[in-house]
């Protein structure tokens, strides 16, 4: 079978892991963690970066930083991974789900303002498939109503909106380095602190609520428990693996974009007339080639394509089920209908996209889809 995803190794991961082990410090915030932080801060101009053990952890840190309390409301898309909601639900927030737009699964910014109440604390846009949300409108609403914006940029590394890197526009941003992402460390994530007010506290929360980081910099003569927090800090083994990937970011992105474009060139001429839609990018945004998806006309068509590809030896998958209809949250949802979120749950199909996908394998996928659509 052609897998949906295959983790790509640059060849230096194990060498750097060995160097980390031999350095005598493998618990985290060592030489490779600092190299990763420096890479992101210098390349993208992020104010401060903190590696975490997952994007989920980065989002949980964000929820603590903006002081989410029981009863606070947080607006986010229903069409997203459960971690987006869990991070805030764990702090007692009521999740207010927004519908997707007709052009792509991102939240429809035009529908957000009526969802804002005097209990609203934050908006959490998710850049699905690395495709930028309409961030100007979101930031305008945040300014108007005094809200925090936490970007879920799990899939959005190296993506831009009007010249600004995704994850670097809201007050806080969160990235994932899970093995399904463009740049990987197996598991892993990163919190981006774009608002200066959060810099010091973010370090404390990440270090189990202690000012340990300041102690190691010589800023205090001892460290202790000064705030709530948890163990969000990844080991140097994870950071070493990640740094080997970051060194090859441009090469990896170039290859993924070529694969993405080959899908577009091979499919776009024939599928729209069969009711199948393609990824849509808003004006001023870029394509980071995280994912190539198709939006089928209905559930039956998607099922037919999945089965045809499976029979041909290729593994294609659908994605999220609307969180507002999940077993856990159905009874907590406001009851509002979110038709576009449900539509994508029934129709969106993700095609294999990974660094080592060959042109021959991709051609098989393209030909199978054209025959079965």
N, C-alpha and C positions, 0 to 999 in steps of 0.2 A: 504493500500500500504506500502511496505517496502520503506522508503524514500532513496534518494541518499545520504543524509547527515542528521545527527541529532546531534546537539551540545551536548557535554558531560559536565556535571557539577560535580565537585568533592565533593560538599557539603559545602565548606567553603567560596564560593564566596560572599554570602550575609552577612556572618559574618564579613568578611574583609571589605566589603563596609560600613557596619555599623561602624566599627572601624575608617575607613577613615573619615566618616561624623562626628563622635564624636571627632575626633582629632582637629576639627576647621579649617582644611586646606583641601579643596577639589578641589582647582583650578589647581593642578599639581605640580610636583617636590617636593612632600611631602614624607612621610616615605615609602609608597608602591612603588612609582616611583623609589626611591633610592634602595629599596630592589631588584626590578626587574633589574635595571642596574647592581647591584653588582652580582646578580645571573649569568647573561650572561658573565660579565667580568671575573668572577672567574672560571666558568665551562668551557668556551670555549677559554679563553685567549684573547678575543677581546680587542683592545686598548681602545676604548671608545664607550659606547652605549648611545643612546638617544631615549627614547620612543616617538612615534609620534601618531597622530590620525588615521593614516592608512599607509600601505606600499606605496600608491600613494604619500602621503606627504613626506615620506622618500626619494622617488625617485626625487620628486620636489626639496627637499633640496639638494640632490646630484647634480642636474643640476645647481643650483645656486652656489654651492661650487666650481665646476670645471669651473665656469664662461662661461657657454654656451652663445654664442652670435648669433644673426641672421646670417644665412649663414653657421654656423658650421655644420659639418656632424657627425652623431652618428650612429654607426653600431650596429644592434641588429637583432634578429630573427623576421621573419614575423609571425611565429607561437607563439604568446604570447598574453597576455591580453593587452587591449588598454592602461592601465596605464603606461606600460613600455615605450610606444612611447609618450603618452601625456605629461609626465613629461618634456621631452626634446623639444617637439614641442612647448610647451608653451613659451619656452625661444627663439624660433625662429629657432631652429635647423632643418636641413634637415635630415630626417630619411632615412638611407640606409639599406634596409632590406636584410638579409642574409638567405640563404636557410637552411633548416634542413638537418640532415644526414639521411642516409638510415636505420640506426640501431635504432635511437630514435629521438624525435622531437627537441632535442637541436641543436643549430647552428652548422653547419659543419665547424670546424676550418680550414680545408684544403682550404676552399673557401674564407677565409676572406682577405688575403693579397691583392688580386686584387681589393678589394673594398676600400682600403685605398687610400686617396688622400691628397693633401696639405691642404685640408679643414677639414680633419677628426680630431675630438677632443677626441672621446671616443669610447670604445666598451662596450656594455651592454649584457653580457651573462645572459641567463635565465636558471636556473636549473629546467627544467620542471619535474613535479611529484617528486621533491626532488632528481632527478638523476643528478649527477654532470656533468657539461661540462668539456671539456678537458682544464683545466685551465692553465697547463704549456705552452701549445701552445699560448693561449690568452695572458698570461703575457709576453711571449717572444716577441710577436708582439708589445705589448704596450711599452716594453723597446726599441725595435728597432726603433719605429717611434715616441716615445715621447707622447704616448696616455694615457689617464686615463681609468681605468677599474672600472665600477660600476656593482657589482653583483646584479641581481634581484633574491634574494633568498626567494621570497615570500612563496614558497612551501617547502623550504629546511631546516627548523629547524632540528637540530640534525643530519644533513647529513654531510658526510666527503669526502674529496678528498685527497688521499695519506697522511692521518693522519691530514689534516688541516680541520677545520670546514668551511663548505660553508658559504659564507658571510664574511669570514675573510681572504680571499685571495687577492681580488682586493683592490684598494685604498679605495673604499667605498662599503658598502653592505646594502641591504634593506630587511626587513622581514615583513611578514603579520601575524596578529592575528585575521583575519576575522573568522567568525564562521564556515567556511568550512575547516579551517586549523587544524593541529594536536593539537596545543595549541592556545586557543582563548581568546578574550576579547570582543566578539561581533563584534566591529570594533576595529582597532588598528594596529600599526606597529612599526618599530624600524629602526633607521639608525645606521649602524656600521661604525665607523671612524677608519680605519686601517692606515691611513697616518697622521702622527703627524701635518703636515702643516694645517690640516683642523679642529683641535680640538677646538680652540678658536672661530673661525668664525662660526662653526656649532651651538654652543650654542647661538650665537647672532642671526643668521637667524631663529632659532627655537623660539626665544623670540621676534618675530616681529621686528627684526633689532635692538634691544636694548641690552645693556650689563647688563641686569637685573640679570642674574645668577651670574655674578662676583660681583655685588653689594650685593647680599644676602650672598655671601661667605666672605664679608668684604674686597674684593680686591680693590674696588673703593668706594669713599664716596658718590657718587650719580650715577644714571644711566640715559642714554639718548639714542636718536636715533643715532646709529653709522654706520648702514649698511642697506641694504634692507633685508626684511624678511617677515614672515607671522606668523599666529597663528597655529603652528604645534604641540604645547604642549598638551597632553591629560590630562584629569582630574584625580584626585586621585581615583575616582570611577572606571574608566577603569583600572588603574594600580592595584587597590586592587583585582579586578576580575582576572586579569592576574596572579598576584602572587599566588593566590590559585591554578591556573592551573600549574604554574611552579613547585610548591612543589610536584606535582604528575607527573612530566614529565616522569620519568622512568617507572612508572606503565602504563601510557597512551601509551607510545611507545612500551612497551612489548605487550600490548593487540593488538595494531594496527598491529604490525609485525606478530603476530600469525594469525590474520585475513587475512593479505596479503598472508602469506605462505599457508593458507588453500585454497585460490583461486588457487595459483600456483599448489599445489599438486593435486587439483581436476580437473584442466583443461589442464595442460600442456601435459599430455600423449596422448590426442586425437585431440586437436585443430590444432596443426601445420600442420597435414596432410590435413586439410581443408583450408589451406591458411591463417590461423590466426597467427599473431606474438605476442610476449610477450615483456614486458619491458626489455630493455637491459642496463646493467650497464657497464661502461668502467672500465678498470683495475685500481684498487686502490681506487674505490669509494664504498660507502656503501648505503644501502637501509633504508630510514627513514620512509617508509610505509605511505607516504602521500596519495598515490593514487594507485589503481590497474587498469590498463587499458589493453585493447586488441586492436590490430591493425588488422582490418578486411581486406579481400582481395579487397573489393570494397564497394561503397556506398550502393548497393542493399543488400549485406550481413549484413552490419551494421543496416540498416533499419529493416531487418527481425529479427535480435536479439533484437532490441529495442522493437518492437511490441510484440514479444514472451514474453519478460520479463514483459512488461506492462500487458499483458493478464494474466500472472501468479501472478501478484500483486507486482512487483518489478520495481523500477524506476531507469533506467540507462540512462545516457546522453552522448552526444558528447561534444566536447570542442571547441576550438577556430576556427574561420574562419580567413584565412590568412589576415593580416592587409594590405598587399600591394594591395589587391583586395577590400578593404572596400570602402564604398561610399565616405568617407572623403578623403582617401589618394590615390585613383586610379590615379587621374590626376597628383599627385605629385611624384608618383613612377617613378623610372628610366626606367621602361619597361622591366626589366630583368625577365625572367621566373624563378619561384621558385617551381619546380615540387614536391619536397618532402614536402614542407609546404602545398601545395594544397592537396597532397595525404593524409596527416594526418587530414586535415580538413574534408575530405570525409570518412575517415575510422576509426579514433580513437574512441573507446567506453570506457567510464568510468563506472566502476561498483560500487555499494554502498559499502562504507567503513567508518564505524564509530564505536566508542567504544562499543556501546550497540548492535551491530549487532550480533544476536545469531547464533549458529552453525546450527540450524534448518533453519533459514532464509537463511543463506549462502548456505546450501545444496540445497534449492529450486532454488536459482539463478544458481548454478553450473549445476544442472540437466536440467534446462530449456535451458541453453546455449548449452549444449552437444546435446540436441535433435534438436535444431533449427539451429545450425551452418551449 
